[in-house]
Protein backbone atom coordinates (compact mmCIF):
# COMPACT_ATOMS: atom_id res chain seq x y z
CA UNK A 1 0.00 0.00 0.00
CA UNK A 2 1.25 3.45 -0.91
CA UNK A 3 2.27 5.64 2.02
CA UNK A 4 0.41 8.95 1.62
CA UNK A 5 0.60 11.95 3.88
CA UNK A 6 -2.71 13.14 5.30
CA UNK A 7 -3.66 16.55 3.92
CA UNK A 8 -4.73 19.59 5.90
CA UNK A 9 -8.21 19.66 7.50
CA UNK A 10 -9.46 22.52 5.30
CA UNK A 11 -11.30 21.85 2.10
CA UNK A 12 -13.69 22.98 -0.55
CA UNK A 13 -16.92 21.10 -1.11
CA UNK A 14 -18.66 21.56 -4.45
CA UNK A 15 -22.29 20.44 -4.75
CA UNK A 16 -23.12 20.19 -8.45
CA UNK A 17 -26.53 19.55 -9.99
CA UNK A 18 -26.61 18.84 -13.73
CA UNK A 19 -29.97 19.01 -15.49
CA UNK A 20 -31.05 18.03 -19.00
CA UNK A 21 -28.40 15.32 -19.17
CA UNK A 22 -28.11 12.67 -21.86
CA UNK A 23 -29.95 9.68 -20.39
CA UNK A 24 -27.78 7.01 -22.02
CA UNK A 25 -24.54 8.72 -21.02
CA UNK A 26 -25.42 9.12 -17.34
CA UNK A 27 -26.85 5.58 -17.09
CA UNK A 28 -23.56 3.98 -18.13
CA UNK A 29 -21.24 2.63 -15.44
CA UNK A 30 -18.44 2.47 -18.03
CA UNK A 31 -18.88 6.20 -18.67
CA UNK A 32 -18.43 7.03 -14.97
CA UNK A 33 -15.58 4.55 -14.45
CA UNK A 34 -13.72 6.38 -17.20
CA UNK A 35 -14.81 9.99 -16.64
CA UNK A 36 -14.20 10.36 -12.91
CA UNK A 37 -10.55 9.21 -12.97
CA UNK A 38 -9.96 11.27 -16.11
CA UNK A 39 -11.24 14.38 -14.30
CA UNK A 40 -8.20 14.20 -11.98
CA UNK A 41 -5.66 14.75 -14.76
CA UNK A 42 -3.57 17.81 -14.03
CA UNK A 43 -4.06 17.46 -10.27
CA UNK A 44 -2.09 15.75 -7.51
CA UNK A 45 -5.18 13.89 -6.29
CA UNK A 46 -4.66 10.12 -6.00
CA UNK A 47 -7.41 7.50 -6.19
CA UNK A 48 -7.40 5.26 -3.11
CA UNK A 49 -10.53 3.25 -3.98
CA UNK A 50 -13.63 3.35 -6.15
CA UNK A 51 -17.01 1.70 -6.43
CA UNK A 52 -19.94 2.01 -8.83
CA UNK A 53 -23.39 0.47 -8.66
CA UNK A 54 -25.95 0.16 -11.49
CA UNK A 55 -29.58 0.22 -10.41
CA UNK A 56 -32.30 -1.77 -12.19
CA UNK A 57 -33.94 -0.51 -14.33
CA UNK A 58 -31.84 2.67 -14.37
CA UNK A 59 -29.51 4.91 -12.41
CA UNK A 60 -25.91 4.79 -11.27
CA UNK A 61 -24.27 5.73 -8.01
CA UNK A 62 -20.55 5.75 -7.46
CA UNK A 63 -17.54 7.34 -5.89
CA UNK A 64 -13.81 7.79 -5.96
CA UNK A 65 -12.16 7.81 -2.56
CA UNK A 66 -9.28 10.24 -2.98
CA UNK A 67 -6.13 11.07 -1.10
CA UNK A 68 -7.68 14.54 -0.90
CA UNK A 69 -11.23 13.37 0.05
CA UNK A 70 -13.83 12.19 -2.53
CA UNK A 71 -15.95 12.57 -5.66
CA UNK A 72 -19.42 11.03 -5.71
CA UNK A 73 -22.14 10.82 -8.35
CA UNK A 74 -25.79 9.81 -8.28
CA UNK A 75 -27.85 9.69 -11.48
CA UNK A 76 -31.53 9.70 -12.32
CA UNK A 77 -31.65 9.11 -16.09
CA UNK A 78 -35.46 9.24 -16.13
CA UNK A 79 -35.13 12.90 -15.07
CA UNK A 80 -31.89 13.63 -16.95
CA UNK A 81 -30.33 14.59 -13.61
CA UNK A 82 -26.94 14.06 -11.99
CA UNK A 83 -25.96 15.03 -8.43
CA UNK A 84 -22.20 15.24 -8.06
CA UNK A 85 -20.08 16.14 -5.03
CA UNK A 86 -16.41 16.98 -4.90
CA UNK A 87 -14.85 17.47 -1.50
CA UNK A 88 -11.16 18.29 -1.76
CA UNK A 89 -8.38 19.42 0.53
CA UNK A 90 -6.17 20.03 -2.52
CA UNK A 91 -7.01 23.70 -2.82
CA UNK A 92 -9.11 25.86 -5.10
CA UNK A 93 -7.01 25.51 -8.27
CA UNK A 94 -7.02 21.70 -8.31
CA UNK A 95 -10.68 21.50 -7.27
CA UNK A 96 -11.65 23.85 -10.09
CA UNK A 97 -9.81 21.65 -12.64
CA UNK A 98 -11.99 18.68 -11.64
CA UNK A 99 -15.26 20.63 -11.50
CA UNK A 100 -14.69 22.31 -14.87
CA UNK A 101 -13.83 18.96 -16.48
CA UNK A 102 -16.97 17.29 -15.13
CA UNK A 103 -19.31 20.11 -16.17
CA UNK A 104 -17.77 20.18 -19.66
CA UNK A 105 -17.86 16.40 -20.23
CA UNK A 106 -21.26 15.49 -18.83
CA UNK A 107 -23.79 16.51 -21.48
CA UNK A 108 -26.24 18.89 -19.81
CA UNK A 109 -28.43 21.93 -20.43
CA UNK A 110 -28.22 23.50 -16.97
CA UNK A 111 -25.80 23.51 -14.04
CA UNK A 112 -26.47 24.55 -10.46
CA UNK A 113 -23.47 24.69 -8.17
CA UNK A 114 -22.71 25.55 -4.56
CA UNK A 115 -19.24 25.94 -3.11
CA UNK A 116 -18.84 25.42 0.61
CA UNK A 117 -15.62 26.08 2.50
CA UNK A 118 -15.16 23.42 5.18
CA UNK A 119 -12.58 22.65 7.78
CA UNK A 120 -10.71 23.85 10.78
CA UNK A 121 -9.82 27.35 9.59
CA UNK A 122 -13.27 28.04 8.15
CA UNK A 123 -15.42 26.72 11.01
CA UNK A 124 -13.81 27.98 14.19
PyMOL commands that set and color helices and strands:
alter all, ss='L'
color gray80, all
select helices_A, chain A and resi 23-26+29-38+77-79+92-105
alter helices_A, ss='H'
color red, helices_A
select strands_A, chain A and resi 10-19+47-54+60-66+69-76+81-88+110-119
alter strands_A, ss='S'
color yellow, strands_A
deselect
rebuild
show_as cartoon
